[in-house]
Amino acid sequence: MATFVKYNTFVADLAGKVHDLLGTGGSTADTCKVMLSNTAPNVSTHTVRADVTELSTANGYTSGGASVANVGTNSAGTFTLTGTDVVWTASGGSVGPFQYVILYNDTSTSDSLIGYWARDAAVTLADGDTFTTDFGASILTHV
């Protein structure tokens, strides 16, 4: 995938206890999801999922996106968020166009935005085509 870009609000939200990506205090870690959009994110003004124009539910894509089954770890002062790749398959028609894969916290009250990845150009999945969000070794690392 492309380079991860965090929303400005993400750092403030971490400090303000909006995100629990480690599952601290005996709780379960917050659920992160990815969704698809064809509208450029604004890292300065977008703070919650409702600020983003998302693809509509159709042909294999469901509004709200999909869970990344995230796991957060902290080792020697470095936080790492990992998750499973998400695969969308167009079925019964096309999905898209979309250019942005947006990560957000589905557990927070307002679905707080975390970051996004941008493709070089918009893509439309034809019936039967798949798109995989390949996170590699980690979704994000913060030192």
N, CA, C and O atoms as a GROMACS GRO file, in nm:
protein
  572
    1MET      N    1   0.084  -0.118   0.000
    1MET     CA    2   0.000   0.000   0.000
    1MET      C    3   0.088   0.123   0.000
    1MET      O    4   0.209   0.116   0.017
    2ALA      N    5   0.023   0.235  -0.019
    2ALA     CA    6   0.091   0.363  -0.022
    2ALA      C    7   0.135   0.403   0.119
    2ALA      O    8   0.112   0.328   0.215
    3THR      N    9   0.197   0.516   0.132
    3THR     CA   10   0.244   0.567   0.261
    3THR      C   11   0.126   0.606   0.350
    3THR      O   12   0.029   0.666   0.303
    4PHE      N   13   0.136   0.571   0.477
    4PHE     CA   14   0.034   0.606   0.576
    4PHE      C   15   0.045   0.754   0.611
    4PHE      O   16   0.154   0.805   0.635
    5VAL      N   17  -0.070   0.823   0.614
    5VAL     CA   18  -0.077   0.965   0.653
    5VAL      C   19  -0.174   0.974   0.769
    5VAL      O   20  -0.289   0.933   0.757
    6LYS      N   21  -0.129   1.028   0.883
    6LYS     CA   22  -0.219   1.037   0.998
    6LYS      C   23  -0.296   1.169   0.996
    6LYS      O   24  -0.247   1.271   0.948
    7TYR      N   25  -0.416   1.162   1.051
    7TYR     CA   26  -0.495   1.284   1.070
    7TYR      C   27  -0.438   1.360   1.188
    7TYR      O   28  -0.391   1.300   1.284
    8ASN      N   29  -0.443   1.494   1.181
    8ASN     CA   30  -0.390   1.577   1.289
    8ASN      C   31  -0.457   1.546   1.422
    8ASN      O   32  -0.392   1.549   1.527
    9THR      N   33  -0.585   1.517   1.419
    9THR     CA   34  -0.660   1.490   1.541
    9THR      C   35  -0.616   1.362   1.612
    9THR      O   36  -0.641   1.347   1.732
   10PHE      N   37  -0.551   1.271   1.542
   10PHE     CA   38  -0.514   1.143   1.601
   10PHE      C   39  -0.424   1.162   1.723
   10PHE      O   40  -0.446   1.096   1.824
   11VAL      N   41  -0.325   1.247   1.715
   11VAL     CA   42  -0.233   1.268   1.828
   11VAL      C   43  -0.308   1.328   1.947
   11VAL      O   44  -0.290   1.284   2.060
   12ALA      N   45  -0.393   1.426   1.921
   12ALA     CA   46  -0.472   1.486   2.030
   12ALA      C   47  -0.567   1.382   2.089
   12ALA      O   48  -0.588   1.380   2.210
   13ASP      N   49  -0.625   1.298   2.004
   13ASP     CA   50  -0.716   1.194   2.052
   13ASP      C   51  -0.643   1.091   2.138
   13ASP      O   52  -0.701   1.039   2.234
   14LEU      N   53  -0.519   1.060   2.106
   14LEU     CA   54  -0.442   0.969   2.190
   14LEU      C   55  -0.422   1.029   2.329
   14LEU      O   56  -0.442   0.963   2.430
   15ALA      N   57  -0.383   1.156   2.332
   15ALA     CA   58  -0.360   1.223   2.459
   15ALA      C   59  -0.491   1.241   2.536
   15ALA      O   60  -0.490   1.242   2.659
   16GLY      N   61  -0.603   1.254   2.465
   16GLY     CA   62  -0.733   1.274   2.528
   16GLY      C   63  -0.807   1.146   2.560
   16GLY      O   64  -0.926   1.150   2.594
   17LYS      N   65  -0.740   1.033   2.550
   17LYS     CA   66  -0.795   0.901   2.584
   17LYS      C   67  -0.913   0.860   2.496
   17LYS      O   68  -1.002   0.789   2.542
   18VAL      N   69  -0.915   0.904   2.372
   18VAL     CA   70  -1.020   0.863   2.279
   18VAL      C   71  -0.994   0.722   2.229
   18VAL      O   72  -1.087   0.644   2.209
   19HIS      N   73  -0.866   0.689   2.209
   19HIS     CA   74  -0.827   0.558   2.156
   19HIS      C   75  -0.766   0.472   2.266
   19HIS      O   76  -0.683   0.519   2.345
   20ASP      N   77  -0.807   0.345   2.270
   20ASP     CA   78  -0.742   0.245   2.353
   20ASP      C   79  -0.700   0.132   2.260
   20ASP      O   80  -0.771   0.033   2.246
   21LEU      N   81  -0.588   0.149   2.197
   21LEU     CA   82  -0.542   0.052   2.097
   21LEU      C   83  -0.459  -0.060   2.158
   21LEU      O   84  -0.419  -0.153   2.089
   22LEU      N   85  -0.433  -0.052   2.290
   22LEU     CA   86  -0.361  -0.157   2.359
   22LEU      C   87  -0.453  -0.250   2.439
   22LEU      O   88  -0.415  -0.363   2.470
   23GLY      N   89  -0.572  -0.203   2.472
   23GLY     CA   90  -0.658  -0.281   2.560
   23GLY      C   91  -0.610  -0.271   2.703
   23GLY      O   92  -0.594  -0.373   2.770
   24THR      N   93  -0.588  -0.149   2.751
   24THR     CA   94  -0.533  -0.127   2.884
   24THR      C   95  -0.638  -0.146   2.993
   24THR      O   96  -0.758  -0.143   2.966
   25GLY      N   97  -0.592  -0.165   3.113
   25GLY     CA   98  -0.681  -0.175   3.229
   25GLY      C   99  -0.778  -0.292   3.221
   25GLY      O  100  -0.889  -0.285   3.274
   26GLY      N  101  -0.739  -0.399   3.156
   26GLY     CA  102  -0.824  -0.517   3.147
   26GLY      C  103  -0.930  -0.510   3.039
   26GLY      O  104  -1.009  -0.603   3.023
   27SER      N  105  -0.933  -0.400   2.965
   27SER     CA  106  -1.034  -0.386   2.860
   27SER      C  107  -0.985  -0.448   2.729
   27SER      O  108  -0.866  -0.477   2.713
   28THR      N  109  -1.077  -0.467   2.638
   28THR     CA  110  -1.043  -0.513   2.504
   28THR      C  111  -1.004  -0.391   2.422
   28THR      O  112  -1.065  -0.285   2.435
   29ALA      N  113  -0.902  -0.404   2.338
   29ALA     CA  114  -0.859  -0.292   2.254
   29ALA      C  115  -0.974  -0.248   2.164
   29ALA      O  116  -1.057  -0.328   2.122
   30ASP      N  117  -0.977  -0.118   2.134
   30ASP     CA  118  -1.077  -0.064   2.042
   30ASP      C  119  -1.067  -0.131   1.906
   30ASP      O  120  -0.959  -0.175   1.865
   31THR      N  121  -1.179  -0.139   1.836
   31THR     CA  122  -1.184  -0.199   1.703
   31THR      C  123  -1.157  -0.094   1.597
   31THR      O  124  -1.225   0.008   1.590
   32CYS      N  125  -1.057  -0.120   1.514
   32CYS     CA  126  -1.027  -0.032   1.402
   32CYS      C  127  -1.084  -0.092   1.274
   32CYS      O  128  -1.086  -0.213   1.256
   33LYS      N  129  -1.129  -0.005   1.187
   33LYS     CA  130  -1.182  -0.047   1.057
   33LYS      C  131  -1.119   0.037   0.948
   33LYS      O  132  -1.067   0.146   0.972
   34VAL      N  133  -1.124  -0.016   0.826
   34VAL     CA  134  -1.086   0.061   0.708
   34VAL      C  135  -1.208   0.072   0.618
   34VAL      O  136  -1.288  -0.020   0.607
   35MET      N  137  -1.220   0.188   0.553
   35MET     CA  138  -1.329   0.213   0.460
   35MET      C  139  -1.271   0.277   0.334
   35MET      O  140  -1.157   0.324   0.335
   36LEU      N  141  -1.349   0.278   0.228
   36LEU     CA  142  -1.304   0.330   0.100
   36LEU      C  143  -1.373   0.462   0.066
   36LEU      O  144  -1.492   0.480   0.095
   37SER      N  145  -1.297   0.553   0.004
   37SER     CA  146  -1.351   0.684  -0.035
   37SER      C  147  -1.283   0.729  -0.163
   37SER      O  148  -1.172   0.686  -0.195
   38ASN      N  149  -1.351   0.815  -0.236
   38ASN     CA  150  -1.289   0.876  -0.354
   38ASN      C  151  -1.274   1.026  -0.336
   38ASN      O  152  -1.244   1.098  -0.431
   39THR      N  153  -1.296   1.072  -0.213
   39THR     CA  154  -1.281   1.214  -0.181
   39THR      C  155  -1.155   1.233  -0.098
   39THR      O  156  -1.134   1.164   0.001
   40ALA      N  157  -1.072   1.326  -0.138
   40ALA     CA  158  -0.944   1.349  -0.070
   40ALA      C  159  -0.965   1.384   0.077
   40ALA      O  160  -1.041   1.475   0.109
   41PRO      N  161  -0.898   1.312   0.167
   41PRO     CA  162  -0.905   1.344   0.309
   41PRO      C  163  -0.839   1.478   0.338
   41PRO      O  164  -0.746   1.519   0.269
   42ASN      N  165  -0.887   1.546   0.441
   42ASN     CA  166  -0.827   1.671   0.486
   42ASN      C  167  -0.777   1.646   0.628
   42ASN      O  168  -0.857   1.641   0.722
   43VAL      N  169  -0.646   1.632   0.644
   43VAL     CA  170  -0.589   1.596   0.774
   43VAL      C  171  -0.609   1.705   0.879
   43VAL      O  172  -0.601   1.678   0.998
   44SER      N  173  -0.634   1.828   0.835
   44SER     CA  174  -0.651   1.939   0.928
   44SER      C  175  -0.794   1.952   0.981
   44SER      O  176  -0.814   1.989   1.097
   45THR      N  177  -0.894   1.922   0.897
   45THR     CA  178  -1.032   1.947   0.937
   45THR      C  179  -1.116   1.822   0.959
   45THR      O  180  -1.216   1.828   1.030
   46HIS      N  181  -1.079   1.711   0.901
   46HIS     CA  182  -1.155   1.587   0.922
   46HIS      C  183  -1.111   1.525   1.054
   46HIS      O  184  -0.992   1.507   1.080
   47THR      N  185  -1.209   1.492   1.138
   47THR     CA  186  -1.179   1.434   1.269
   47THR      C  187  -1.254   1.304   1.295
   47THR      O  188  -1.205   1.218   1.368
   48VAL      N  189  -1.373   1.288   1.235
   48VAL     CA  190  -1.456   1.169   1.257
   48VAL      C  191  -1.505   1.114   1.124
   48VAL      O  192  -1.500   1.182   1.022
   49ARG      N  193  -1.552   0.990   1.127
   49ARG     CA  194  -1.596   0.922   1.005
   49ARG      C  195  -1.699   1.003   0.927
   49ARG      O  196  -1.697   1.003   0.804
   50ALA      N  197  -1.790   1.071   0.996
   50ALA     CA  198  -1.895   1.148   0.930
   50ALA      C  199  -1.839   1.262   0.844
   50ALA      O  200  -1.909   1.314   0.758
   51ASP      N  201  -1.714   1.301   0.868
   51ASP     CA  202  -1.651   1.408   0.788
   51ASP      C  203  -1.606   1.359   0.651
   51ASP      O  204  -1.572   1.440   0.565
   52VAL      N  205  -1.606   1.228   0.630
   52VAL     CA  206  -1.552   1.168   0.509
   52VAL      C  207  -1.665   1.117   0.421
   52VAL      O  208  -1.762   1.060   0.471
   53THR      N  209  -1.653   1.138   0.290
   53THR     CA  210  -1.750   1.082   0.196
   53THR      C  211  -1.706   0.941   0.161
   53THR      O  212  -1.604   0.921   0.095
   54GLU      N  213  -1.782   0.845   0.207
   54GLU     CA  214  -1.749   0.704   0.190
   54GLU      C  215  -1.829   0.645   0.074
   54GLU      O  216  -1.934   0.697   0.037
   55LEU      N  217  -1.777   0.536   0.017
   55LEU     CA  218  -1.855   0.463  -0.082
   55LEU      C  219  -1.984   0.412  -0.019
   55LEU      O  220  -1.988   0.384   0.101
   56SER      N  221  -2.088   0.400  -0.099
   56SER     CA  222  -2.215   0.346  -0.052
   56SER      C  223  -2.211   0.193  -0.055
   56SER      O  224  -2.132   0.133  -0.128
   57THR      N  225  -2.296   0.133   0.026
   57THR     CA  226  -2.309  -0.012   0.025
   57THR      C  227  -2.357  -0.058  -0.112
   57THR      O  228  -2.465  -0.018  -0.158
   58ALA      N  229  -2.278  -0.142  -0.177
   58ALA     CA  230  -2.317  -0.196  -0.308
   58ALA      C  231  -2.214  -0.296  -0.356
   58ALA      O  232  -2.093  -0.274  -0.340
   59ASN      N  233  -2.260  -0.404  -0.416
   59ASN     CA  234  -2.177  -0.496  -0.495
   59ASN      C  235  -2.053  -0.550  -0.423
   59ASN      O  236  -1.948  -0.564  -0.485
   60GLY      N  237  -2.064  -0.580  -0.296
   60GLY     CA  238  -1.952  -0.637  -0.223
   60GLY      C  239  -1.883  -0.540  -0.128
   60GLY      O  240  -1.793  -0.579  -0.054
   61TYR      N  241  -1.926  -0.414  -0.128
   61TYR     CA  242  -1.873  -0.318  -0.032
   61TYR      C  243  -1.986  -0.280   0.063
   61TYR      O  244  -2.098  -0.253   0.020
   62THR      N  245  -1.956  -0.278   0.193
   62THR     CA  246  -2.054  -0.241   0.294
   62THR      C  247  -2.010  -0.112   0.361
   62THR      O  248  -1.896  -0.099   0.405
   63SER      N  249  -2.102  -0.016   0.368
   63SER     CA  250  -2.074   0.111   0.433
   63SER      C  251  -2.021   0.085   0.574
   63SER      O  252  -2.074   0.001   0.646
   64GLY      N  253  -1.918   0.157   0.612
   64GLY     CA  254  -1.852   0.136   0.740
   64GLY      C  255  -1.724   0.057   0.725
   64GLY      O  256  -1.640   0.054   0.815
   65GLY      N  257  -1.709  -0.007   0.608
   65GLY     CA  258  -1.585  -0.079   0.581
   65GLY      C  259  -1.576  -0.211   0.652
   65GLY      O  260  -1.678  -0.277   0.676
   66ALA      N  261  -1.454  -0.250   0.686
   66ALA     CA  262  -1.430  -0.382   0.746
   66ALA      C  263  -1.327  -0.372   0.858
   66ALA      O  264  -1.237  -0.288   0.855
   67SER      N  265  -1.342  -0.458   0.957
   67SER     CA  266  -1.249  -0.463   1.070
   67SER      C  267  -1.112  -0.512   1.026
   67SER      O  268  -1.101  -0.599   0.939
   68VAL      N  269  -1.009  -0.455   1.087
   68VAL     CA  270  -0.872  -0.500   1.057
   68VAL      C  271  -0.820  -0.597   1.164
   68VAL      O  272  -0.703  -0.636   1.160
   69ALA      N  273  -0.906  -0.637   1.258
   69ALA     CA  274  -0.867  -0.729   1.366
   69ALA      C  275  -0.734  -0.684   1.427
   69ALA      O  276  -0.638  -0.761   1.435
   70ASN      N  277  -0.731  -0.559   1.469
   70ASN     CA  278  -0.608  -0.495   1.516
   70ASN      C  279  -0.561  -0.545   1.651
   70ASN      O  280  -0.639  -0.586   1.736
   71VAL      N  281  -0.428  -0.540   1.667
   71VAL     CA  282  -0.362  -0.571   1.794
   71VAL      C  283  -0.254  -0.466   1.816
   71VAL      O  284  -0.171  -0.443   1.728
   72GLY      N  285  -0.256  -0.403   1.932
   72GLY     CA  286  -0.152  -0.304   1.965
   72GLY      C  287  -0.054  -0.362   2.064
   72GLY      O  288  -0.091  -0.435   2.156
   73THR      N  289   0.074  -0.328   2.045
   73THR     CA  290   0.178  -0.371   2.138
   73THR      C  291   0.268  -0.253   2.172
   73THR      O  292   0.283  -0.159   2.093
   74ASN      N  293   0.328  -0.260   2.291
   74ASN     CA  294   0.420  -0.157   2.334
   74ASN      C  295   0.548  -0.227   2.379
   74ASN      O  296   0.546  -0.310   2.470
   75SER      N  297   0.658  -0.194   2.314
   75SER     CA  298   0.785  -0.257   2.348
   75SER      C  299   0.894  -0.151   2.351
   75SER      O  300   0.920  -0.085   2.250
   76ALA      N  301   0.957  -0.134   2.464
   76ALA     CA  302   1.067  -0.038   2.481
   76ALA      C  303   1.028   0.102   2.435
   76ALA      O  304   1.109   0.172   2.374
   77GLY      N  305   0.903   0.142   2.463
   77GLY     CA  306   0.858   0.276   2.430
   77GLY      C  307   0.812   0.295   2.287
   77GLY      O  308   0.786   0.408   2.245
   78THR      N  309   0.802   0.187   2.211
   78THR     CA  310   0.755   0.196   2.073
   78THR      C  311   0.621   0.124   2.062
   78THR      O  312   0.611   0.005   2.092
   79PHE      N  313   0.519   0.196   2.017
   79PHE     CA  314   0.387   0.138   1.997
   79PHE      C  315   0.376   0.090   1.853
   79PHE      O  316   0.412   0.161   1.760
   80THR      N  317   0.325  -0.032   1.835
   80THR     CA  318   0.303  -0.088   1.701
   80THR      C  319   0.160  -0.140   1.693
   80THR      O  320   0.115  -0.214   1.780
   81LEU      N  321   0.090  -0.102   1.587
   81LEU     CA  322  -0.044  -0.150   1.562
   81LEU      C  323  -0.039  -0.243   1.441
   81LEU      O  324   0.001  -0.202   1.332
   82THR      N  325  -0.079  -0.367   1.461
   82THR     CA  326  -0.083  -0.463   1.351
   82THR      C  327  -0.228  -0.501   1.326
   82THR      O  328  -0.316  -0.476   1.409
   83GLY      N  329  -0.253  -0.562   1.211
   83GLY     CA  330  -0.388  -0.605   1.178
   83GLY      C  331  -0.386  -0.697   1.058
   83GLY      O  332  -0.286  -0.710   0.989
   84THR      N  333  -0.498  -0.760   1.036
   84THR     CA  334  -0.510  -0.849   0.921
   84THR      C  335  -0.549  -0.769   0.797
   84THR      O  336  -0.626  -0.673   0.805
   85ASP      N  337  -0.494  -0.809   0.684
   85ASP     CA  338  -0.529  -0.744   0.558
   85ASP      C  339  -0.679  -0.762   0.532
   85ASP      O  340  -0.737  -0.864   0.567
   86VAL      N  341  -0.739  -0.662   0.471
   86VAL     CA  342  -0.881  -0.667   0.436
   86VAL      C  343  -0.891  -0.682   0.285
   86VAL      O  344  -0.821  -0.614   0.210
   87VAL      N  345  -0.980  -0.772   0.241
   87VAL     CA  346  -0.999  -0.796   0.098
   87VAL      C  347  -1.144  -0.766   0.062
   87VAL      O  348  -1.237  -0.818   0.124
   88TRP      N  349  -1.164  -0.681  -0.038
   88TRP     CA  350  -1.297  -0.656  -0.093
   88TRP      C  351  -1.305  -0.720  -0.230
   88TRP      O  352  -1.212  -0.711  -0.309
   89THR      N  353  -1.417  -0.786  -0.258
   89THR     CA  354  -1.441  -0.848  -0.388
   89THR      C  355  -1.571  -0.792  -0.445
   89THR      O  356  -1.676  -0.801  -0.381
   90ALA      N  357  -1.565  -0.734  -0.565
   90ALA     CA  358  -1.685  -0.684  -0.631
   90ALA      C  359  -1.771  -0.804  -0.672
   90ALA      O  360  -1.721  -0.901  -0.729
   91SER      N  361  -1.900  -0.795  -0.642
   91SER     CA  362  -1.990  -0.905  -0.672
   91SER      C  363  -2.125  -0.849  -0.718
   91SER      O  364  -2.190  -0.776  -0.644
   92GLY      N  365  -2.166  -0.884  -0.839
   92GLY     CA  366  -2.294  -0.836  -0.890
   92GLY      C  367  -2.287  -0.699  -0.954
   92GLY      O  368  -2.390  -0.642  -0.989
   93GLY      N  369  -2.168  -0.646  -0.971
   93GLY     CA  370  -2.147  -0.514  -1.030
   93GLY      C  371  -2.014  -0.458  -0.984
   93GLY      O  372  -1.933  -0.529  -0.924
   94SER      N  373  -1.992  -0.331  -1.011
   94SER     CA  374  -1.864  -0.270  -0.979
   94SER      C  375  -1.865  -0.206  -0.841
   94SER      O  376  -1.970  -0.175  -0.785
   95VAL      N  377  -1.745  -0.185  -0.786
   95VAL     CA  378  -1.724  -0.112  -0.661
   95VAL      C  379  -1.632   0.003  -0.693
   95VAL      O  380  -1.524  -0.016  -0.750
   96GLY      N  381  -1.673   0.122  -0.657
   96GLY     CA  382  -1.588   0.239  -0.679
   96GLY      C  383  -1.653   0.338  -0.771
   96GLY      O  384  -1.771   0.328  -0.805
   97PRO      N  385  -1.572   0.434  -0.811
   97PRO     CA  386  -1.427   0.443  -0.792
   97PRO      C  387  -1.390   0.487  -0.650
   97PRO      O  388  -1.468   0.552  -0.580
   98PHE      N  389  -1.267   0.450  -0.611
   98PHE     CA  390  -1.212   0.493  -0.484
   98PHE      C  391  -1.062   0.512  -0.501
   98PHE      O  392  -0.998   0.448  -0.586
   99GLN      N  393  -1.006   0.601  -0.419
   99GLN     CA  394  -0.863   0.628  -0.423
   99GLN      C  395  -0.802   0.622  -0.284
   99GLN      O  396  -0.679   0.614  -0.270
  100TYR      N  397  -0.885   0.626  -0.180
  100TYR     CA  398  -0.836   0.638  -0.044
  100TYR      C  399  -0.888   0.523   0.044
  100TYR      O  400  -1.006   0.488   0.038
  101VAL      N  401  -0.799   0.467   0.124
  101VAL     CA  402  -0.833   0.367   0.225
  101VAL      C  403  -0.815   0.438   0.359
  101VAL      O  404  -0.704   0.479   0.393
  102ILE      N  405  -0.923   0.451   0.434
  102ILE     CA  406  -0.922   0.533   0.555
  102ILE      C  407  -0.939   0.445   0.679
  102ILE      O  408  -1.031   0.364   0.687
  103LEU      N  409  -0.848   0.463   0.775
  103LEU     CA  410  -0.848   0.389   0.901
  103LEU      C  411  -0.916   0.473   1.008
  103LEU      O  412  -0.884   0.590   1.026
  104TYR      N  413  -1.011   0.411   1.080
  104TYR     CA  414  -1.076   0.483   1.190
  104TYR      C  415  -1.105   0.388   1.306
  104TYR      O  416  -1.101   0.266   1.292
  105ASN      N  417  -1.134   0.449   1.421
  105ASN     CA  418  -1.164   0.374   1.543
  105ASN      C  419  -1.315   0.358   1.553
  105ASN      O  420  -1.386   0.455   1.582
  106ASP      N  421  -1.365   0.238   1.529
  106ASP     CA  422  -1.508   0.212   1.530
  106ASP      C  423  -1.564   0.206   1.672
  106ASP      O  424  -1.686   0.214   1.689
  107THR      N  425  -1.479   0.191   1.774
  107THR     CA  426  -1.526   0.183   1.912
  107THR      C  427  -1.551   0.321   1.970
  107THR      O  428  -1.639   0.337   2.055
  108SER      N  429  -1.476   0.421   1.926
  108SER     CA  430  -1.496   0.556   1.981
  108SER      C  431  -1.635   0.607   1.943
  108SER      O  432  -1.689   0.570   1.839
  109THR      N  433  -1.690   0.690   2.027
  109THR     CA  434  -1.827   0.739   2.010
  109THR      C  435  -1.855   0.795   1.872
  109THR      O  436  -1.961   0.769   1.815
  110SER      N  437  -1.763   0.871   1.817
  110SER     CA  438  -1.785   0.937   1.688
  110SER      C  439  -1.709   0.872   1.574
  110SER      O  440  -1.699   0.931   1.466
  111ASP      N  441  -1.654   0.753   1.595
  111ASP     CA  442  -1.573   0.688   1.491
  111ASP      C  443  -1.456   0.778   1.452
  111ASP      O  444  -1.447   0.824   1.338
  112SER      N  445  -1.368   0.803   1.547
  112SER     CA  446  -1.254   0.894   1.529
  112SER      C  447  -1.158   0.845   1.421
  112SER      O  448  -1.124   0.726   1.416
  113LEU      N  449  -1.116   0.938   1.336
  113LEU     CA  450  -1.024   0.906   1.228
  113LEU      C  451  -0.882   0.890   1.281
  113LEU      O  452  -0.841   0.958   1.375
  114ILE      N  453  -0.807   0.798   1.219
  114ILE     CA  454  -0.668   0.775   1.257
  114ILE      C  455  -0.574   0.815   1.143
  114ILE      O  456  -0.483   0.896   1.165
  115GLY      N  457  -0.595   0.762   1.025
  115GLY     CA  458  -0.508   0.794   0.912
  115GLY      C  459  -0.562   0.733   0.784
  115GLY      O  460  -0.669   0.672   0.782
  116TYR      N  461  -0.486   0.750   0.676
  116TYR     CA  462  -0.530   0.696   0.548
  116TYR      C  463  -0.410   0.665   0.458
  116TYR      O  464  -0.298   0.708   0.484
  117TRP      N  465  -0.439   0.589   0.353
  117TRP     CA  466  -0.344   0.560   0.246
  117TRP      C  467  -0.408   0.607   0.116
  117TRP      O  468  -0.528   0.587   0.096
  118ALA      N  469  -0.330   0.669   0.028
  118ALA     CA  470  -0.382   0.718  -0.100
  118ALA      C  471  -0.318   0.641  -0.215
  118ALA      O  472  -0.196   0.624  -0.220
  119ARG      N  473  -0.401   0.596  -0.306
  119ARG     CA  474  -0.352   0.535  -0.429
  119ARG      C  475  -0.312   0.646  -0.525
  119ARG      O  476  -0.356   0.760  -0.509
  120ASP      N  477  -0.228   0.616  -0.624
  120ASP     CA  478  -0.186   0.716  -0.721
  120ASP      C  479  -0.303   0.767  -0.805
  120ASP      O  480  -0.304   0.882  -0.847
  121ALA      N  481  -0.401   0.681  -0.830
  121ALA     CA  482  -0.519   0.718  -0.909
  121ALA      C  483  -0.637   0.637  -0.859
  121ALA      O  484  -0.621   0.534  -0.794
  122ALA      N  485  -0.757   0.684  -0.890
  122ALA     CA  486  -0.878   0.612  -0.851
  122ALA      C  487  -0.886   0.479  -0.924
  122ALA      O  488  -0.838   0.464  -1.036
  123VAL      N  489  -0.949   0.383  -0.858
  123VAL     CA  490  -0.967   0.250  -0.915
  123VAL      C  491  -1.113   0.209  -0.900
  123VAL      O  492  -1.178   0.243  -0.800
  124THR      N  493  -1.163   0.137  -0.997
  124THR     CA  494  -1.296   0.078  -0.990
  124THR      C  495  -1.280  -0.073  -1.006
  124THR      O  496  -1.217  -0.120  -1.100
  125LEU      N  497  -1.339  -0.148  -0.914
  125LEU     CA  498  -1.336  -0.293  -0.923
  125LEU      C  499  -1.451  -0.340  -1.010
  125LEU      O  500  -1.567  -0.310  -0.981
  126ALA      N  501  -1.422  -0.414  -1.115
  126ALA     CA  502  -1.526  -0.476  -1.197
  126ALA      C  503  -1.575  -0.601  -1.126
  126ALA      O  504  -1.508  -0.653  -1.037
  127ASP      N  505  -1.692  -0.649  -1.164
  127ASP     CA  506  -1.750  -0.768  -1.104
  127ASP      C  507  -1.646  -0.881  -1.101
  127ASP      O  508  -1.593  -0.919  -1.206
  128GLY      N  509  -1.619  -0.935  -0.981
  128GLY     CA  510  -1.522  -1.042  -0.965
  128GLY      C  511  -1.382  -0.997  -0.928
  128GLY      O  512  -1.302  -1.078  -0.881
  129ASP      N  513  -1.350  -0.868  -0.946
  129ASP     CA  514  -1.219  -0.814  -0.909
  129ASP      C  515  -1.207  -0.802  -0.758
  129ASP      O  516  -1.307  -0.785  -0.688
  130THR      N  517  -1.083  -0.812  -0.707
  130THR     CA  518  -1.059  -0.794  -0.564
  130THR      C  519  -0.961  -0.680  -0.540
  130THR      O  520  -0.880  -0.645  -0.626
  131PHE      N  521  -0.970  -0.624  -0.422
  131PHE     CA  522  -0.876  -0.521  -0.375
  131PHE      C  523  -0.835  -0.560  -0.234
  131PHE      O  524  -0.920  -0.584  -0.149
  132THR      N  525  -0.704  -0.564  -0.209
  132THR     CA  526  -0.652  -0.603  -0.078
  132THR      C  527  -0.580  -0.486  -0.013
  132THR      O  528  -0.495  -0.422  -0.074
  133THR      N  529  -0.615  -0.459   0.112
  133THR     CA  530  -0.540  -0.363   0.192
  133THR      C  531  -0.426  -0.442   0.257
  133THR      O  532  -0.448  -0.516   0.352
  134ASP      N  533  -0.307  -0.426   0.205
  134ASP     CA  534  -0.191  -0.502   0.252
  134ASP      C  535  -0.112  -0.414   0.349
  134ASP      O  536  -0.040  -0.323   0.307
  135PHE      N  537  -0.126  -0.441   0.478
  135PHE     CA  538  -0.062  -0.359   0.580
  135PHE      C  539   0.084  -0.391   0.600
  135PHE      O  540   0.155  -0.315   0.667
  136GLY      N  541   0.132  -0.499   0.544
  136GLY     CA  542   0.271  -0.537   0.566
  136GLY      C  543   0.292  -0.578   0.711
  136GLY      O  544   0.203  -0.637   0.773
  137ALA      N  545   0.409  -0.548   0.766
  137ALA     CA  546   0.444  -0.589   0.902
  137ALA      C  547   0.361  -0.516   1.008
  137ALA      O  548   0.337  -0.571   1.115
  138SER      N  549   0.318  -0.392   0.979
  138SER     CA  550   0.238  -0.318   1.076
  138SER      C  551   0.153  -0.212   1.007
  138SER      O  552   0.186  -0.166   0.897
  139ILE      N  553   0.045  -0.175   1.071
  139ILE     CA  554  -0.040  -0.066   1.022
  139ILE      C  555   0.029   0.066   1.050
  139ILE      O  556   0.038   0.152   0.963
  140LEU      N  557   0.077   0.081   1.173
  140LEU     CA  558   0.151   0.202   1.210
  140LEU      C  559   0.242   0.174   1.327
  140LEU      O  560   0.218   0.082   1.405
  141THR      N  561   0.347   0.254   1.338
  141THR     CA  562   0.441   0.249   1.451
  141THR      C  563   0.459   0.390   1.501
  141THR      O  564   0.474   0.484   1.422
  142HIS      N  565   0.458   0.406   1.632
  142HIS     CA  566   0.478   0.538   1.691
  142HIS      C  567   0.583   0.526   1.800
  142HIS      O  568   0.571   0.444   1.892
  143VAL      N  569   0.686   0.609   1.790
  143VAL     CA  570   0.793   0.609   1.888
  143VAL      C  571   0.773   0.722   1.985
  143VAL      O  572   0.853   0.740   2.076
   0.00000   0.00000   0.00000
